[in-house]
């Protein structure tokens, strides 16, 4: 995954979300500052402990296309 890429995820809440991918993305970003400026497409929210909410406060994702924002307070704060 490179700067500016688009990611798409399925799942709802804690089910069907690529938790290992999100953790690896965060670890890589913390070590290298990359990837950044990602677009993230999702069908439903991901809880704070994982998923998009895990990446939101770090500036990894710059654009989100999705629905069901109720379980993502950090992301809602950033985009409002």
Rosetta silent file (secondary structure, phi, psi, omega in degrees, C-alpha in Angstrom):
SEQUENCE: XXXXXXXXXXXXXXXXXXXXXXXXXXXXXXXXXXXXXXXXXXXXXXXXXXXXXXXXXXXXXXXXXXXXXXXXXXXXXXXX
SCORE:     score description
SCORE:     0.000 S_00000001
   1 L     0.000  126.630 -175.745    0.000    0.000    0.000 S_00000001
   2 L  -112.409  166.202  174.888    1.484    3.279   -1.163 S_00000001
   3 L   -52.614  137.152  176.001    0.760    6.957   -0.500 S_00000001
   4 L    82.066   -1.242  179.770   -2.488    8.035   -2.150 S_00000001
   5 L   -69.640  163.344  175.417   -3.900    4.515   -2.574 S_00000001
   6 E  -112.211  130.487  177.546   -7.560    3.640   -2.102 S_00000001
   7 E  -114.218  145.817  174.892   -8.571    0.859    0.293 S_00000001
   8 E  -126.604  137.555 -177.706  -11.975   -0.785    0.530 S_00000001
   9 E  -133.433  145.788  172.620  -13.166   -2.767    3.533 S_00000001
  10 L  -103.009 -170.313  177.508  -16.179   -4.820    4.380 S_00000001
  11 L   102.250  166.701 -179.759  -17.388   -5.728    7.805 S_00000001
  12 E  -148.304  123.758 -177.731  -19.538   -4.134   10.450 S_00000001
  13 E    65.224 -118.483 -179.075  -18.386   -3.209   13.912 S_00000001
  14 L  -100.683   -1.873 -175.688  -15.859   -5.852   14.878 S_00000001
  15 E   -98.317  133.278  174.012  -16.924   -8.493   12.350 S_00000001
  16 L    73.817   13.415  179.839  -15.269   -8.955    8.983 S_00000001
  17 L   -94.750  142.109 -178.087  -12.798   -6.095    9.407 S_00000001
  18 L   -79.412   68.868 -176.776   -9.170   -6.611    8.367 S_00000001
  19 H   -53.687  -46.999  179.619   -7.778   -5.978   11.858 S_00000001
  20 H   -60.079  -37.813  178.888   -4.237   -7.244   11.095 S_00000001
  21 H   -62.178  -45.056 -179.064   -4.012   -4.972    8.042 S_00000001
  22 H   -64.313  -40.088  178.403   -4.959   -1.895   10.060 S_00000001
  23 H   -64.789  -41.819  179.764   -2.427   -2.704   12.782 S_00000001
  24 H   -66.594  -40.419  176.903    0.345   -3.232   10.211 S_00000001
  25 H   -60.012  -44.793  179.825   -0.537    0.021    8.436 S_00000001
  26 H   -64.295  -45.357  179.237   -0.350    1.914   11.725 S_00000001
  27 H   -60.452  -43.925  179.467    2.960    0.306   12.708 S_00000001
  28 H   -63.700  -42.775  179.552    4.456    1.080    9.306 S_00000001
  29 H   -63.238  -41.532 -179.770    3.228    4.672    9.449 S_00000001
  30 H   -65.344  -30.191  179.898    4.669    5.156   12.931 S_00000001
  31 H   -84.570  -36.916 -170.216    8.080    3.887   11.740 S_00000001
  32 H  -120.019  -13.855 -174.910    8.264    5.512    8.294 S_00000001
  33 L    79.632   10.824 -179.911    5.570    8.192    8.039 S_00000001
  34 L  -138.879  154.584   -0.654    3.988    6.223    5.197 S_00000001
  35 L   -79.186  157.694  177.619    1.561    5.389    3.731 S_00000001
  36 L  -138.184  174.539  177.748   -0.399    8.601    3.910 S_00000001
  37 L    57.183   38.253 -179.501   -3.142   10.416    2.040 S_00000001
  38 E   -82.887  148.448  168.561   -5.181    7.209    1.739 S_00000001
  39 E  -102.642  134.203 -175.546   -8.801    7.050    0.624 S_00000001
  40 E  -124.762  123.693  178.821  -10.810    4.512    2.594 S_00000001
  41 E  -108.919  127.686  179.739  -14.132    3.073    1.427 S_00000001
  42 E  -142.698  153.432  179.167  -16.257    1.221    3.968 S_00000001
  43 L   -87.972  -31.955 -177.167  -19.792   -0.030    4.279 S_00000001
  44 L  -150.918  161.190 -175.045  -20.085    0.335    8.034 S_00000001
  45 L   -64.865  155.842  177.565  -18.182    1.710   10.986 S_00000001
  46 E  -119.532  133.095 -176.599  -15.252    0.054   12.721 S_00000001
  47 L   -62.987  160.692 -174.096  -14.881    0.306   16.474 S_00000001
  48 L   -55.169  -32.938 -176.018  -12.214    2.394   18.124 S_00000001
  49 L   -72.335  -12.596 -174.829   -9.970   -0.541   18.975 S_00000001
  50 L  -157.034 -175.566  174.330   -9.448   -1.449   15.337 S_00000001
  51 H    65.095 -154.537 -176.566  -10.265   -0.624   11.781 S_00000001
  52 H   -60.608  -35.288  179.789  -10.481    2.852   10.411 S_00000001
  53 H   -62.141  -30.316  176.616  -10.957    4.379   13.848 S_00000001
  54 H   -66.785  -35.788 -176.294   -7.488    3.081   14.774 S_00000001
  55 H   -86.512  -23.728 -171.322   -5.952    4.935   11.815 S_00000001
  56 H   -53.091  -50.836 -173.218   -7.989    8.152   12.017 S_00000001
  57 L   -72.522   -5.537 -175.421   -6.018   10.178   14.579 S_00000001
  58 L   -97.037   -5.778  179.170   -2.686    9.575   12.856 S_00000001
  59 L    80.116   14.488  179.993   -3.424   11.310    9.556 S_00000001
  60 L   -70.883  -40.579 -177.235   -3.007    8.171    7.492 S_00000001
  61 E  -101.439  128.373  179.456   -6.440    8.526    5.894 S_00000001
  62 E  -108.755  -14.353 -178.365   -7.350   11.801    4.192 S_00000001
  63 E  -146.540  136.358  179.428  -10.651   10.832    2.561 S_00000001
  64 E  -130.194  133.438  174.003  -13.406    8.449    3.606 S_00000001
  65 E  -120.264  116.153 -176.960  -16.377    7.219    1.594 S_00000001
  66 E   179.736 -173.666 -179.301  -18.766    5.221    3.713 S_00000001
  67 L  -134.955  172.938  178.645  -21.721    4.878    5.972 S_00000001
  68 L    56.090   82.638 -176.519  -22.622    4.258    9.601 S_00000001
  69 L   -96.806    0.152 -172.556  -20.373    6.659   11.477 S_00000001
  70 L   -58.953  -31.021 -176.024  -21.908    6.074   14.922 S_00000001
  71 L   -98.701   14.591 -177.579  -19.099    3.913   16.303 S_00000001
  72 L  -126.347   72.163 -176.298  -16.245    6.125   15.102 S_00000001
  73 H   -64.034  -36.912 -179.354  -16.076    9.223   17.357 S_00000001
  74 H   -66.701  -43.183  179.044  -12.472   10.117   16.471 S_00000001
  75 H   -65.174  -41.870  177.736  -13.160   10.017   12.756 S_00000001
  76 H   -60.294  -39.751  179.620  -16.335   12.082   13.193 S_00000001
  77 H   -63.961  -41.658 -177.997  -14.329   14.667   15.133 S_00000001
  78 H   -67.777  -40.756 -174.250  -11.706   14.888   12.401 S_00000001
  79 H   -87.560   -9.238 -178.839  -14.135   15.242    9.509 S_00000001
  80 L   -85.156    0.000    0.000  -16.540   17.680   11.135 S_00000001
